[in-house]
Amino acid sequence: MSRPPRFVRARAKPAAALPRTLDIDITELGARGDGIGRHDGQPVFVPCTVPGDHLRVRVDGRKSDGLAATALELLRAGPGRVTPPCRHFGDCGGCALQHLEDGRYGAWKRGQLVTALRRAGFDEALVAPMIAIAPGSRRRATFAFVRRQGELRLGFHARASHQVVDIAECPLLAGPLLDLLPPLRILLRDVVEDGRDGDIVATATETGLDLLIEAEARLDLFDRERLAAFAESADLARLSWRRPGAGMIEPLAHRRPAVVRFAGIGVALPPGSFLQPSPEGEQALACLVLDAVGAAGPVADLFAGCGSFTFPLARKAVVHAVEGDPAAARALKSAADHHGARVSVECRDLAHRPLLAAELKRFQAVVFDPPRVGAAAQAEQLAQAGPPLVVAVSCNPATLARDARTLVQGGYRLIRATPVDQFPWSAHLEAVAVFERQAGGR
Ligand SMILES: C[S@@+](CC[C@H](N)C(=O)[O-])C[C@H]1O[C@@H](n2cnc3c(N)ncnc32)[C@H](O)[C@@H]1O
């Protein structure tokens, strides 16, 4: 009987012990805004640093393809370093680049789109100058909270962590959201059990603040009365609660509809539905979309949300809006019907059931604005038989570049891509890309 083969496990090369500290030069900014230096040929990622910094860092561990480190001492400051405007910068994970002068920050951010498109084979010349949305305009934010040993912390998560940084200021937020924090802290201390945490989606609408609290809690009658009293005293439009993992949203106080307005048409925003984070950002994106679509019509507005592009487009053309969130689709339809807008609405999952080539034939232009994963399935259908004009709005340069490649392989040409910085000082970037079908395209 032959011996069973012996499997000898290849001995892994012992990992070199990590140095505890290093003196390094930062040479570039990474995709998430960390400064990057080098040690033994591998990248060392150091948050809150800028190219040109010479630093002593503490090595925290390995990170994907390199090392993660924390700045201990700035030995020589690189050019473009400025004092961060917010006292929480560095602790709070919301911002990555408040310490960099505007011009260099803007070049880095636009560069995120340039790099993603270049990797997909597009020329930098197609990327327009970036439109920057000023801080202080955020009408929507998701706050995190935790209650431990009687102490209630309310703010944002720390960098790459579940820790909550209690915030007293935030230069990004619009006034009504900031003013909400002190009374909300008191409310949560009363209502949330010790050891619990959660999130609050707060939206400043035309009719007042709309709050959706997402947390585990046993709300007794007394808690419910306290929550309703808070809605009254803070003059909220609405206060709702959702338990984590539960789809259902429980209304706790509905004092009036939470209304947002698109091209003059008021839409009653359902709790938890998508809304562009600032009116200025929404306006910038809508202007780019309208400008690109011009006089074309009929238009399909895919991933339409509550209609931020649908209603501006409907001023000039017949629009078919498609949205996957049933509540958002209902809100859009109800507003369209109420105002007699030239809009038809379809609730449809475009990831699994994209508009097919045969359905796309009746449009002269298609606008699509998917979530971060992009619109791979829809781009495939557009590539097969899309209309003369396609406008892609994106919050993720990588998936935009992928979908752009699909469109170009189907016979489109990328005309231009405009970056819109709706999330100042963060690594998030939005963009609007315009495609025209080439004569003789597939
Ligand atoms: C980035 S938002 C854009 C919404 C809208 N265009 C706006 O500017 O407010 C993406 C929208 O796509 C919707 N969505 C996400 N996944 C979807 C899917 N698989 N099918 C259809 N819609 C989807 C979301 O509900 C959300 O309203």
PDBQT file of the ligand as one rigid body, heavy atoms in Angstrom, charges set to zero:
ROOT
HETATM    1  C1  LIG A 501     -27.482  58.815  -4.692  1.00  0.00    +0.000 C 
HETATM    2  S1  LIG A 501     -29.212  58.667  -4.413  1.00  0.00    +0.000 S 
HETATM    3  C2  LIG A 501     -29.806  59.779  -5.644  1.00  0.00    +0.000 C 
HETATM    4  C3  LIG A 501     -31.226  60.215  -5.515  1.00  0.00    +0.000 C 
HETATM    5  C4  LIG A 501     -31.638  61.463  -6.312  1.00  0.00    +0.000 C 
HETATM    6  N1  LIG A 501     -31.162  61.425  -7.665  1.00  0.00    +0.000 N 
HETATM    7  C5  LIG A 501     -31.179  62.726  -5.612  1.00  0.00    +0.000 C 
HETATM    8  O1  LIG A 501     -30.331  63.417  -6.133  1.00  0.00    +0.000 OA
HETATM    9  O2  LIG A 501     -31.709  63.010  -4.523  1.00  0.00    +0.000 OA
HETATM   10  C6  LIG A 501     -29.519  57.077  -5.042  1.00  0.00    +0.000 C 
HETATM   11  C7  LIG A 501     -30.961  56.666  -5.049  1.00  0.00    +0.000 C 
HETATM   12  O3  LIG A 501     -31.020  55.351  -5.606  1.00  0.00    +0.000 OA
HETATM   13  C8  LIG A 501     -31.958  54.584  -4.875  1.00  0.00    +0.000 C 
HETATM   14  N2  LIG A 501     -31.553  53.192  -5.063  1.00  0.00    +0.000 N 
HETATM   15  C9  LIG A 501     -30.591  52.508  -4.387  1.00  0.00    +0.000 A 
HETATM   16  N3  LIG A 501     -30.487  51.259  -4.894  1.00  0.00    +0.000 NA
HETATM   17  C10 LIG A 501     -31.386  51.158  -5.901  1.00  0.00    +0.000 A 
HETATM   18  C11 LIG A 501     -31.743  50.135  -6.806  1.00  0.00    +0.000 A 
HETATM   19  N4  LIG A 501     -31.142  48.948  -6.759  1.00  0.00    +0.000 N 
HETATM   20  N5  LIG A 501     -32.708  50.368  -7.714  1.00  0.00    +0.000 NA
HETATM   21  C12 LIG A 501     -33.318  51.576  -7.778  1.00  0.00    +0.000 A 
HETATM   22  N6  LIG A 501     -33.024  52.602  -6.945  1.00  0.00    +0.000 NA
HETATM   23  C13 LIG A 501     -32.066  52.396  -6.015  1.00  0.00    +0.000 A 
HETATM   24  C14 LIG A 501     -31.870  55.088  -3.468  1.00  0.00    +0.000 C 
HETATM   25  O4  LIG A 501     -33.077  54.824  -2.768  1.00  0.00    +0.000 OA
HETATM   26  C15 LIG A 501     -31.625  56.576  -3.689  1.00  0.00    +0.000 C 
HETATM   27  O5  LIG A 501     -32.843  57.285  -3.732  1.00  0.00    +0.000 OA
ENDROOT
TORSDOF 0
